[in-house]
Amino acid sequence: MRSRRDGGSGTPDRRGARSGQGFTLAELLVSVTLLASVMAAVYTAFSGTARIARLGEENLVTQQRARIALDAMERDLQGILPYTWHLFEGDGESFELYTLTGSMQPELGDFPRMLWVSYRLRRAGQGRGSVLVREEREVEAPLPLKLPDMEEPSDVPIETGRKRNYDLAEGIDGLSIEYIWVTIPPEVELSEGDMAVAPEPARLVVRQDIPDDWELPQAIRIRMTLLDTSAPSGKRVFTSHVVFRGAPPSVDPDEAEVTI
């Protein structure tokens, strides 16, 4: 008779049998549930990070396009043609002018040419703000000039080519354009024996339109407000100033809003 200690017993080893059969259904369900929870947490963290990165990239692109748009507006305003200021039309949200500047049409080259240029806003849809649109036409004939000794500009028809539109920036919440004149007070005539008095300081006249009989302003201030989810207020403001050369005009500050 065999001894039970020599391994000849017919009783099976339960641990060996279980290890050969694998996991039970309950263990598989627990493992799958834990794995699904871990994968859901990883996906949530990854998708949140990816969304923040995408929004940051979109905001950066929008800001870069806004700066490019302001640079284009400054370049076009600085290139305004002499004696054509009477052809300038502008209000608080748009303007158009004749200027010596480069075209945005690649086949025309990047050298300056005489263009009619316009800037305006176009609505982009609910919650998406507006789009800044630049329009241009090539001038194909001499412009009617208004020389200093002329009461009225020369009567010459303006001939231009086909209009082309370019979207410069999007996500714009608002555009504000202000025209600034510097007024020089008249000199005070003193008689002999009068005490000298300090002259009045120069004042700024700020308007969002241009009267027909007023001359070229000394500066134009442009404020562009963008929708920006990365900013605490949800908006970001860009400001640009364009200064023109020339003597201060004679304007009546009582006819306009005056700021110091």
PyMOL commands that set and color helices and strands:
alter all, ss='L'
color gray80, all
select helices_A, chain A and resi 4-6+14-21+25-78+85-87+106-108+253-255
alter helices_A, ss='H'
color red, helices_A
select strands_A, chain A and resi 89-90+95-101+113-123+130-138+164-183+203-207+219-227+235-243+258-259
alter strands_A, ss='S'
color yellow, strands_A
deselect
rebuild
show_as cartoon
